Amino acid sequence: MKNRLFFFILLAVVFTGCSRQVLVHPSASPFTLWNTCESITVLQEYVQDVTNPASAHFIRQEDRIATFDMDGTFIGELYPTYFEYNLLEYRVLDDPAYRDAAPDDVRETALQIRDFVRHGTPLPDHFDMKHARAAAKAYAGMTIAGFDAYVKAYAAKPANGFSGMTYAQSFYKPMLEIFDYLKANGFTYYVVSGSDRFICRALVEPLGIGPDRVIGMDVRLMSSRQGDQAGVDYTLAQDEDLVRTDELLIKNLKNNKVMQIAQEIGKVPVLSFGNSGGDCAMHNYCLANPRYRSAAFMLIADNPADDHANREKALSLGLQWQAAGYHVISMRDDFKTIYGPGVSKIDFSF
């Protein structure tokens, strides 16, 4: 009898202890860097709905696919232009190991970036393709590991237009909370960027995003002693490296993003995040998902106090994105911070 009484007392202590533990350690909000706002409310309601097995909109975990543009979506792009543009300008005009060897057309492209950055000279039409071809040439011959190290070395430099931050640190901190939230709810997220795939891989590596979840602009690769032989006629030796060539395969913008998602992921996303017209095709592909409820979000750079932003232009784009059926994230109104403590906007330095 005494043993049975002791057992029940012990059981009561254990359950009481468990109850206290739950009360003392309540679940923290996953969005500490966000203001109360429509965009994050919509996202949370969506995720709660599609991860609820009792919901008519339930999505199996293997189909919870989210795609994110990179520049201007979760990493800065206004210092004062894209990271990959700044990198090419440095490579061609400032890097002593390459600048004297740069072809004329590559140098012309780099000078156009410099004139745009320093003097506000408009870039020519279709400059994204001109840059892509020039970048393919500028890094041709680099091994994959060598290019990765080159990108990371430049990314370690102070971000132009900011104090207290390098390029490698210039993530939008609230957006990183979305990554964590989606991961905790069984989503797999991919970076789908117009920037070079290997630049993206180098920049997102600290976030724990593996190279297999990065899609971007691509150049043809070849083995270091392959020469003019076709890949189907050549066998890589164990002591060879893969190197970049000067042949551009794809600039990953607009419809090309959709094609790359279809080819590399093989599933239609249910969530899509971007910040520009280059992401609309990706968003529309997501919203047309034939099986599942889906949603798309656009960031607008409307905070000129903390970033190099054009608020008037951003607000105009916000109206455009809303009309297209996308949810708008305001960096001024929705974020408590952009880059985190200790970072401030300063004048550009050239």
N, C-alpha and C positions, 0 to 999 in steps of 0.2 A: 504493500500500500504506500509506504514511504517512497519507494522507487518511482511509482507511478506519479505521485504528487510532485516529486523533484523534476520528472520529465516534463510535466505540464507547465511548471514554473519556468523551466529553462526555455520551453517553446515560447512562452509569453514574452520573455526577455528578448529573445531573438527577433520576434516580429515587432516588438516595440522599438527595438534598435533600428530595424529597417525603416519603420515609419518615420522615425526622427531623421534618418539620413536623407530621405526624400524631401522632407520639409526644410532641412537646413541647406540643401544644395539644389535649389530649383534650376530649371533649364535657363540658360542665358539666351538673350536675343542673338540671332546669328547676324544681325545687321546693326552693329554698333556705330558705324560710320555714315549712316543714312538718317536723314530727317524723315519724319512721318510724311509720306508722299504717295501719290497714286501709283507710280511706276513700281515701287517695291511691294506695295499692297497687291497689285495685280499679279506680280510674279509669285508671291507667296500663296495667294488663293489658287493660282493655276497649279503650282506644284502640289499643294495639299489635295487638290481635286484628282489629278492624274496619277498620284501615288496611292490613292485610297482604293483598295480592292473592291469596295462596295460601290464605287462610282461607275456610272455608265461610261466615263471618260478614262477609265484606268488604262495605264500604259505599262506593258511588261518592262521589266528593268532593262533587258537587252535592247529595247527599242527607244529608250530615253536618251536620245541623241541631241546635243546642243552644239551649235556652231558659233564661233566668235571671230569677227574680224579682229585685227590686232591694232594697227596704228590709229589712234584717236578713239578706240573702243575700250581698251584697257591699258594702253601705254601711250605716253605723250607723242604728239606729232607736230607740235607748234614750237619748235626750238631752232629756227623759225620754220622749218619744213621737216619732211619725213626723215627719220634716222638714216634710211638707206640712201637718200639724196645727199645728206651731209657726209656720209661715209664715202660716197663716190667723189664728192668735191675734195675731200681730204686726200684720198688715194691718188687722184690725178694731179692736183695742184700743189700739194704740200708734202706728200710722202717721198723722201729722197730716194727710196729704193725703186720707185716706179715713175715718177713724174717726167723724167727725161725720155722714157720709153713709150709714153702714152701716144696712140695714134691721133691724128688731127681731129677726126670726128668725135673721139672720146673726149679730147681736150675741149672741143667746142661745147659739148654737152655739160661738162663740169663748169665751164665759164658761164653758161646760161644759168646754172644753179646758183653760182656765186653772185651773178648780177641780180637775180631774183631775191636772194637772201639779203644782200647788202644795199641794193638800190631800189628794190621793188619792181624791177623790170619784169613785165609779164612773161611767163613761160610760153613757148609756142604751142599751137594746137597739137594734140596727141603726144605731148611730151612724155607721158608715162611709157609709151612704147619706145621713144627715142632713148630714154634713160635705161630701159630694160636691155636694149641692144648694146648700149655703151657699157653697162655694168657687166654684161656677159664677157665683153672683150677685156675689161679692166682687171678682172680676177681670173682670167684664163690661165691655166697652168698650175694654179694653187691646188694642193691636196685638200681633201675635205677637212682633215684635222688642222692643216695650216690656215685655211680660211676661217674655221671656227675660232682659232686663237686670235686671228687678225680682227675679227668682229668684236670679240670680247675685250681686246686691248683698247680699241677705240671706244667701246661702250663704258670703259672705266674712266673716261675723261669727264670733267664737269659738264653737265648739260647746259648748253648755251641758253641764256635768258633766265637762269634760275640760280639761286644760291642754296647750298646745302644738299645737292643731289647730283649724282652722275646720270648718264644716259641709262646705264644698267639698272638704276633704282627708280626710274621714272614711270612706275606703274600707278594707275589710278587705284588708290587703296580701297575705296568702296567696291570697285568691280571685283577685286580679289575675294571679297566676302561672298560674292555671287558664285564664284568657282567653288568655294568651300561648301556653300549651301547646296549646290547642285550635286556635288560629290556625296555629301551626307544623305542625299535623297535618291541615290542610285543612278544618277545621270553620268554619262560619259560625254565630255566636252572636247571639241576640236578647235584648233586655231586654223582659220581659213583666210589667208592674207594675200594682198597684192604684192607684198614685199617678198624678196628672195627667201625660198624655203629654208636655206641654211642660216640666213640672218635671223629668221624667226626662231629657229631651233636654239641658236645661241642665246637669244634674249629671254626666252621663256623657260629655259632649263632650270633656273633657280626656283621657279614656281612648281616644279615637279611635273611639268607637262612633257611627256616623253616625245622623242622625235617621230614616233609612229602616229602621233596625234597632231601633226603640223603639216598643213598643206599651203604651198605658196608658189611664187614664180619659180620656174625651173629652167636650168640650162642642161645641155647634154653632158653626161659624165663619160669618161673613158679610163681605161687602165693606162698607167704611166708609160708603158712600152708598146702600146697598141698601134701607134702610128696611124696610117691610113686604112688599116684593115677594119672591116666591118665586125661588129660585135659577134655576129653569128659565125664568123670565121676565126675568131681569136679566143684563146683560153688564158685567163688571168693566172699568172704565176704567184706563188706564195709570198715572194719578196717584192711584189708590186703594190703601188698605191692607186687609189682612184683619184683622178684629177678633174677639175672643171675645164670645160671647153668654152669657146667663144660663140657657141651655137645656142641661141635662145629657143627653148621649146614652147613655153607658154607664159603669158602675162596673166596672172590669176585675178582677173577683175570681171565684174558683171556676169555674163552667161558662162564664162570660163570657170567661175567659182562653182556654179551648179554642176557643170560637167565633171569637175574634179571631185566634188562631193559624191556624185553618183559612182564614179569609177573607184575612188579610194575608200569611201566609207561603205557604200553599197546600200545605204538606208536613207530615207528622207528624214531630215531633222524635224524635231517637234518644237525646238526653241532656237531662235536665231538672234544674234546681237551684232549691231554694226553702228556706223556713224556717217555714212556717205552714200551717194548715188551708186557707187561701185558695189554696194551691198544689197541693193534692192532686188536683184535677181535671186540672190540667196534667200532673202526674206520671203519673196513670193513663192519660191520652191517649198519652203517650210510651211507657209500658210495654206498651200494647196495639198498638204499631206492627205492622202486618200483614206488613211486608216485612223488617224488620231487627231484629237484636239491639239492645236498648236498656237504659238504666239511669237511675235517678233518685236524687238526693241531697238530703238535708235537713240544714241547719245547726241546731245547738242552741246557744243562748246560755247556756252553763254555766260561765262564767268570771267570777264576781263580783269577783275581785281586780283585773281590768283593764277590766271593762265593767260597766254597770249591769244586772246579770243576776240572775235567780232560778234558782239551780242546781237546786233541788228540782223546780220546774216543768219545767225544761229536760230533766232526766233522765227524768221521766215522759213527756214528749213523745217523747223518743228511743226509748223502748220502743214507743210507739204507732207511730212511723214505721217501726221495724224490722218490726213485725208486718204493716205494710201493704206491705212489700217494698221499702222505700227504704233506701239506704245512709246512715248517719248520720255527719255531720262534727261532731266535738266541738271547739268553739272553745278549750276549756281544754287538752285532751289532744293535739289534732292540730296546732294552730297554735303556732309558736314566738313569734309576736307577733300582735297584732290590727291595731293602727294604725301600727306602726312605732316607731322610736326617738324619744325626746323627747316622747312623748305619755303622759300619765298620767291616771287617773281621779281626779276631785275631787268634792266635794259640789256638788249643783245650786245655782245662783244665780238668784234671782228678784227 
